[in-house]
Amino acid sequence: MPREEFIKEYLAFRAQRVAKLPENLKPSAPQTRENARQTSALKKLERILYEPFSFEPLPPIFHYGYPIKYVKLQEIAADLGYTPDAEGYNSLMVTVMATNYITGNVLDHPAILTNVFCEGQTILIVSLCTNWEPRGSAKEAALKLKEFLGEVEGPKWYIDREQWFWRE
């Protein structure tokens, strides 16, 4: 196959792989932090976002999970006896205690708290896995987390605050 024809075929294949992505997520879109900040949470990831071929650019990192407010973390810590009147009370310990409780007592599954972008805001989520490190057990853990947090909808995929860009 002549080189020009090969390149034409490759570009058509790549266009097909990114066709269903929102415009601001396509590799051809301007790779700016503000563009990434506007990304909505996704119910489902397109295959190119979690299974790129070796000749394709690496996608941004997406986290799978649920948003959580700091107030909820404070409530969890308070339920564990860590209240504002405790000696040395601080936000880091609130976060650590709440995260440890969620991962060890609610989920029995690895999870992290991380900041992500969603519709122009930076939000905190409980991340059960990423598109770069998927876990089969994340769906089961998501059901437990959904119940614990009192969520109605299923978990979503959120673009990472730091690794929001495509890598060639």
Secondary structure, 3 states (H helix, E strand, C coil): CCHHHHHHHHHHHHHHHHCCCCHHHCCCCCCCHHHHHCCCCECCCCHHHCCCCCCCCECCCEEEEEECCHHHHHHHHHHCCCCCCCCCCCHHHHHHHHHHHHHHHHHCCCCEEEEEEECCEEEEEEEEEECCCCCCCHHHHHHHHHHHHCCCCCCEEEEECCCCCCEC
